[in-house]
Amino acid sequence: MRKKIVAGNWKMNLNLQEGIALAKELNSALTADKPVCDVVICTPFIHLASVAAEINPKLIALGAENCADKVKGAYTGEVSAEMVKSTGATHVILGHSERRAYYGETAEILKEKVNLALANGLKVIFCIGEVLEEREAGKQNEVVKAQLEGSLFDLTAEQFSQVILAYEPVWAIGTGKTATAEQAEEMHAFIRETIAAKFGAEAAEEVSILYGGSCKPSNAKEIFSKPDVDGGLIGGAALKAADFKGIIDAWKA
């Protein structure tokens, strides 16, 4: 059975004290009412070690929002996969649409990051998805397949087993446009087919594919009900414990 996962991406929000407070609140809420899915919170680098000390790793896994494409050395301002791992983090988000758009991260750069993250024992939450022009041109499948091929298809099946995929319909995030649960399912099914063709049916059946398009407590149950949707990568709603827990609870019958 593939894992059901709700992962929070805090992005560049919350100072250290606010981040610790949110982690404590979330930990208390999930201690009192245990989740039926895996929960991951991905925080800014400066929060990682402090948040690790505040959460029960059996309830909440910790992840970073990025890591460097270099092992170590004279790369001022960068944070390596080894450094991320040393904080107590177990996961890292790579390939997020914001990293691709604002920081020019290419398939080749992301391939290096994925390899280094896996080599350091981190699970990778790898983001893929198309922008509005690509969706309107009917190229979404082509774009997503190229993103998978460009950064993940050199992995072995064993390495790929440590990857979680997250589909972001970039055109539906903060634009006022919304992707339907049906559109999410359609793309998730295509992603699973693409993985099956490369890594085999078993790998495709076991990989968790999260939906990363404005998931909220009000729509999470409908989205999660789709057969190829295994959870969500949550942005804004992950910044409030009640909202995030509302999404986590969508997995409860």
N, C-alpha and C positions, 0 to 999 in steps of 0.2 A: 504493500500500500504506500502510495506516495504521501509525503508529509503535507499537511495543511499548515500554512504559515501566514501570520500577519506581521509585517515588518514596518517599523516607523523610520522615516527619513527626516531628521530634524532640520536638515539644510543649515544655512547660516543664521540660526535663531538661537535665542536663550544664552545669557551669559553663564558663567560657570555655576554660580549660586542657584540660578533659576533651573539650570539643567539638573543639578543634584536634587533639588526640591521635586522636580517632575519625576525623576527616577524613583525617589523614595515613595511618592504618592502612588505611582504605578505598581511598585513592588508590593505595597500594602494592599492595594485593591486586588491584585492577583493572588496574594497569599490568602486573603479572605474568601475569594471566589475563584478557584483554580481554572485556568483556561483549558479548553479541549483541543487547542491547536498550539503549534510552536509560536513563540513571540520573540521578536528581535527588535532592539532599538539601535539605530545607527546615528551616532552623535558626531559633532565636530571633534577634531583631534584633541583639543584641549580638555574635553570632558571625559575622555575614555577612562583613564586610570581612576579618576574620582568616582565616576558612575559605577565602575566595576566593583568598588568597595561597598556600594549601597544596594546592589541587587542580588537576588538569589538566582544563580546561574541555572538552576533546575526549572525556574519559572520564566526567566527572561535572558535571552542571549544578547551579547553586546557586539555591535559592529561599527566600523568606520565608514565614512562616506566616500572614501577615495584612498589611494596609496600611490606611491611613486612608481615610475617605470625603470628605476635604477636600484641596484642592491644597496649601495651606500656611497658616501664620498662627498665631494665639494659641490653639493646641489642645495644651496642656501634656500631655506623655506620649505623644502620637501620632507615628506614623512614616508619612510620605507615600510614595506609589508612586515619586515621583522620588527620594527618599532611598534607597529599596530598590534601585532601578536603579543608583544611583551607587556602590553597594558592589561591583558586579560580578555581582549576582544577575540571573537571566534569567526566573525564575518566581515566582509567588506563589500560595499556597493561599487561596481565599476561600470563605466559606459553610460552613466546617467545622461539624459538628453541635455541637461544644463552644462555638463562637462564637455560634451561633444560640441554644443553650439557656442558657448562663451569662451572655452579654453582650447578649442581646436584639437580635441583628442581624436586621433584617427584610429582606424581598425588596427594598424600596426602598433601604435602606442599601447592600445588596449590589450593587444595580444601579449605584450611584454608584462603589463600589469597583472593580467590574469595568471600568467606563468609564475611570476614572483609571489603572488598571493597564495597560489596553490602549493608552491614549494615551501612556503612558511606555515602550512597547515591551516590556512584560512579558507572558509567556505565563501565562494564568490556569488553575490547577487548581481547578475549581469543584465543590464538594461538594454532593450531594443525597442524601436518604434519609429513611426514615420511622422513627418510634419504635414501641415495642411495641404501644401501644393502637391505633395506626393500622394496623399489620400485622394485629392480631387482629380489627379491624373490617373487614378486606378493603379498606382505603382506600389501600394503598401506591402504586398507580398514580396515583390522583388527587392525592395529596400531592406525589409526585415531579414530576408534570406541572406542578403549580402553582408549584413552586420554579423549574423551568426557565422557565416563562412570566414569572414575576414579576421575574426578574433578568437573563435573557439574550435574551428574544424581541424586544427593541428593537434588538439588534445587527444590523449588516449581515452578509451571508454572509462577506464578507472579514474582518470583525472576529471572527466566530464561528470562523473557521479557526485563530485563535490561542488557542482555548479547549480544554482537556483536561477531561473530566468524570470525577468520582470518585463512585461509588455507595457510600454507607455505610448498611448495615442497622443503624441505631443500636441496635436491640433485640438485636443479636448481638454487641455490643462490650462486653466486661467483665461480661456478665450470666450467663455460664454457658450461655446458649442459643447455638446455632450455626446459621448459615445454610449450607445445602448448596450445592455447586457448581451444582446445578440451579436453586436459587432465585436465585443470582447471575446465571446465564445468562438466566433468565426476565425479570428486571428490566432487565438490560443490553439485551436485545432490545427491550423496551418503550421504553426510553430512545432507542434508535436509531430506532425507528418514529416517536417523537414529534419527533425532530430532522428526520427525512425530511419529515414533514408540514409543518414550518415552513420549513426551509432547503433542502430538496431532497435527492434520493437521493444525490448526490455528497458533499454535506456530511456526511450521515449515515454514509456508507461510510468517510469519511476521519477522522471524529472518534475519538480514542482515549478509551475508557471504562475507567477503572481500578476495581478492586474494593477497597473499604476496610473489610473486615470480618474482623479477626483473621486475617490471612494470615501463615502461618509457612512455614519451609523444608519442613516435613512435608506441607503441603497445597497449596503453591503450584502444583506441576505439574498437579494435578487441576483447580484453579480456572482456571489459565491455558490449559488445553486447550479450554475452552469457546469457541465461535466468536465471541461478542460481548464476551469479556473480553480486554482489551488490556494487562493488567498490574495492578499493585497500588499502593495508597497505604498505606504500611506505618507502623504506630505503634511499639509496643514492640520489635518485632524489628529496627527500624532503629537501635537504640541499641547493638547489638553488631555489629561488622564481620562476624564469621563468620556470624551469622544473616542479616544483610542480604544478604551475598554468596550465601548458600544460596538465597535467594529469587530473586536476579538470575539465578543459574545454572539455575533452573527453566525458563528459556527455551531452554537448550541441549538439543539432541536427546538 
